[in-house]
């Protein structure tokens, strides 16, 4: 494969930075440590990009530390994010756009996370195909502990150097990796890891984990990987046990990552394989019960009976949530679950509105219920 010796000059164009800024705007996101929001930066966009371009040309550009943000996880833990400043996100996006086509041509066909024109649905369909069409019903589910936080900087740069040897590009990537993190107002050095929240971190993780993908391919294993969610498909329990041992060795010894032994396991499609929110069975796919429970929790918060909001305003808040949930989980055989969810939600909405009407509307209860049925029918999912 081609090696790129001179790339940095392709970064030094205002149009490339401008296109990068547009993608940053589309992705939205919070401010970094300088507290400058996207709208603040956009007010003087042309001047800001000119300044950024000058710093890149004169090699005076230095990324700032990322801002630490803790996001609660479903299991009660927290996910640590590192939010770069807007200007750093613009540079990362421009660099990401430059590097992505180079590495895309080498990536494993069963790697789906954070790649152009690939989605969770594609990954789920590939996993389903291995189970049902190829009869690979024994599945190794590998769980990596804090994958992004444990990427080895030397191995990152070594992996990138196989395709890109431009010292200026490599130095820029190194600066992003070593920029540090601000925690409670104090700067902390980053010896390892690429912060979740950084624009270029997903590409770096894919470059890093491609070594695992290719090693599994050499050994004849069928895999599906979405970022750090890894499945290995086998025809027998013994084959799955061997694959798990081999995969653990590559991930821990070669890539210096940590496999969570308590969560990594071998599943059988007869009992369901959990992947990206879906439970894939030998003859069915369904929404993972935990995902449905979490979603209903969100709906409960929107439809609190003591919220005091008009019904149509509540429905207006619900519709984007319902559309997003149904569009993602339409890949599962979930018609019955969707009907149950709709019935449950209508009961909650009736309770909300009847409580409000009880205080303000003298109409008889039977007439209220009939009118409410018509309102919900018209506006829900509208």
N, C-alpha and C positions, 0 to 999 in steps of 0.2 A: 504493500500500500504506500501511497505517496507520503513523503515527509515534507512539512512546510517549514522553510528556513526563514522566511521573511513575511511576517503577518502584521506587525505593529502599525505599519504605515496605513493599512486598510482601516484601522480604527480611527485615524486622524482626519475624519471628515465630519463636518457639522451635521450633514444629512443623516449619517449613521447614528449620531448622538440624538438627533431629533426623533428618528424612528424608534430608538430605544426609549426615549422619554414618553412617547405615545403608548407603548406597551406597559410602562410603569404606571401611567395614569389609568389605563384600563384595568390593571390588576388592583388598583387602589392600595390600601395599606396605611399604617400609622406612621407618625413622624419618628425620626431617629433621635440621637442624643442631642442634636441641635434644636429640636422641637420645631423644625421647619416643616410645615405640611405640604402636601402636593399642590394645593391652591396657592400657598405662599410662593413656592418655587416657580409656579406657572406665571405669576404676575410679571416677572422679568425673564421669561424663558429664553429669549434670544440672547440677552446679555449673559445669563447664567451659563448657557451652552458655550458661548464664546470664551468665557473664563475657564470653563472646564477643558475646552479644546486647547487653549494656550498652556494650561498646566500639563496636559498629556504630551503636547509637542515638546515642551522644555523639560520633561521628566521631573516636574515639581509636584505632580499630583500625588497626594497621600490620602488613602482612605481613612475615615475616622472609625473609632471603635463602634461596635454594634450596641444597641440598647437591649438589655435583657428583659424579656417578657415571659411570664409564666401562664400557660394555658391549661386549665383543668382537663383531665382525661376521664373517660367513662369509668375507669377502674379505681378512681380516687387519687391517682397520682397527678403529676403535672408534666406538661411538655414544655421544654425550654426553647424559646425562640430568640433569635438575635436579629433585631430590626436595624438595617443600615439606614443611613441618612438618604434623603431623596437623591442628592447628587451622586452618591456612591451607587445607588440602585440604577441610575441612568448609565453609568460606566459599566456596571456589571451586565446590564441588559445588552448593551452594544457589544461587549466582549462575548457574551453568550451567543448572540446572533452570528458572530464571526466564527466561533468554534463549533457550533452545533452541526453544520453540514459536514465538517471534516470528520467528526466522530460518529455521526449517524451511519455512515457507510460501513462501519466495522461492528456496530452493536449487534448483539444476538437477536434473532427474530422473535424470541419469546420474552424479550424485555419490553415492558409496556409503560412503565411509569415516567411521567414528565418528558415524553417524546412527542414530536410533531405527528399529528394525524393518528394518534393511538390513544386509547381510552381504557377506563376500568372495564367497560363492557367487552372490549376486545380481549382483555386478559381473562375475564370470566368465560367467554366463549371458547378460548383456546384451552383452558383448564377443563371445561365441559367436554370438549372434543377428545382430549386425551383419555378421560374417564370412560366415556360412553362408546366412542367409535373404536378406540384402540384397546379398550378393556384394561386400562391401567388404573385399577381400583384401589391400590395401596399407595397412599400419598404421604410423603414426608412434608410436614409443615414446619419450616424453620423460622424461629423467632429471634431476631437480633436485638440485643440490648443497647439502646441509645446509639444507633448506627451512625447518624450524622455527627454526633459528638465525639466519635472514636476513630474517625478517618485519619490515618497517619499521613502527616504532611509530606514526608519524604516519598512515600509510595504514591501519593497524589501526583507530585511533580514528575516522578519517574514514569508513571503511566501516561501523562500528557506528553512527555518528551519523546515517546515512541512515535508520535505524529507531528508534534510541534516543537521545534528546537529554537525558535526565536527567543533570545534571552530577554528582550523587553516584555514580551507577552508573559513569559514564565515569571519574571520579577513582579509584574502586576498581579498575577494570581497569588504569588507568595505574599504580597502585601495584604491582599484581602484575607488570606488565611491567618496572618500574624497580626491583624489590626487590633485584636483584643476585644474585650467586652466590658461595658460599664454596668456594675451591679451596686445599687444603692449609692451611687455617686463615686464609686471607686473603680479605677481601671484594673482589669485583670488580664494577664497575658494568656494567649491561647497557644498552647504547645501542640495540641491535637484538635481535630474536628473542623468541620465547615458548618457554620451556624444555619439551622433551619430558620428560614425567613430571608436568607440571602438569595438574590435572584439567580446567581450562578451555582449555588449549592446543589440543586438537583442534577445539573449536568455533571458536576464534579463527582457526585455519588455514583452516577451511572458509569462514568469513565472508570471509577475505582472498582465497582462491582462487576464490570464487564470481564475482569480477569476470572472471577468466579464462574460467570456464565460460560466462558470459553473452556474453562477446565472441565466443567460438567459435560459440555458437548464432546470434548475429547474422550471422556470416559463413557460416552454413549447414553447419558441420562437425558430424559425429557424433562424440561423445567418450564415453569412460568414464573416470572418475577415482575412485581410491580413495586418499584423503589426497593424498600427493604422487606417487603412481603414476598416470601419465597416458597414455592411448592415444587416438589420433585415427584414424578409419577413413575410407579413401578408396577410390575405384573404379579409380584409375590411379596409376602411379608418379609422373607429373608432378603430379597433384593432391596426392599425399602430400608431394612436395617443396615445393610452394607452402604447404601447411598447416603444415609444419615451420617454414618461414621466418616465417609469420604468428604462430604460437604462440610462437616464440622472442622475437619482437619484443614481444609482449604481456607475457610473463613477465619479460623483462629490462628493457625500457624503462619499461613501465607499473607493474609490480609490484616492480621492483628485486630480482628473484631471479636466481640463477645457473643456467643450463642447462649440464649436463655434456655437452660436445660429443663427448667420446670414448665415452660410453655411450649417448647419444641416437642413435637410428637409425631407418631405415625397414625394417620386416620384411614378409615375405609369408607368408600363412597356409599356402601350400604347403610352406614350410620350418618352420613353427611360430612362433607368437607367444607369447612368455613373459610371463606375467602372474600375479602373486600365487601363485607356486609351481606353476602349471599351464602346460603348453605346449599352446596351442590351435591345431589344424590345420584345414584345410579340411574334413576328414572324420573327424577324431579329436581326442581330448584325452588327454593323458597327464601323469604326474608329471614335473616337471623332474628330470633325472638328478642335478643338484647337490643338490636337496632330498632325494632318496632316499639319496645318499651321506652327507649330513650326518646324517640320521636313523639310518642304520646305525652311524655313529660313536658316537651316543648309546647305542645298544643294546650296542655293544662294551664301552663303559665299565661298563655294568650287569652284563654277563655275562663279566667277566674270569675266566679260569680259576684265577687265584691269589687270587681274592677271598675264598674260604673260607666263603661264605654258603651255607646250605641252599637246595636247589633251589626249594622253595616260596616262600621269602622273595624270591629273585631274580625268580620269576614274578610275585609280588605287586607288585614294583617295575616290572616290564615292562608289566603290563596297562594302567595309566593312559596310558602313552606310546603303546601300540599302539592303544588306543581313540581317543585324540585324533588320531593320525595317520590312522587309517582313516576316522574321521568327517569329517575335513576333505577328504581326497583321494578320497572316494567319488564326488565330482563328475567325476573323470576316468575314462577307460576303463582301469581299473587292475587288473582281476581277475588277469591273468597276473602282474603285478608283485607283487601281494599274495601270490600263491601262492609265487613265488620267494622273497620275503622270509620267509614262514613256514617254508619248507624250510631256508633258511639259518639262521634263528634256532633251529630244532629241532636242527640239527647242533651249534650252539654250546652249547645247553643240555645235550645229551648229553655233550659234551666236559667241561663243568663238573661234571656229576654223576658221571661215570665217574672223573674225577680224585679226587673226594672219596671215592667208594666204594673206590677202589683202596687208600686209606689205612686205611679203617675197616671195610669189609664183606668177609667171606671168600666170599661167594656167587660161583659160577662166572660168568665174563664174559658168556656167552650168556644166562643167566637175568637178569643185571643189565640187559642191553640191552632184553630183552622187558619187564621191569618198568618201565624208564624210559620206554618208548614209551607204556605205559598211563598213567603219571603225567602226562606232557606233554600227552597227548590230553585228559585230564580237566581240567587246570588252565589250560592256555594259552588266553587270551581268555575265561577264566571270570569 
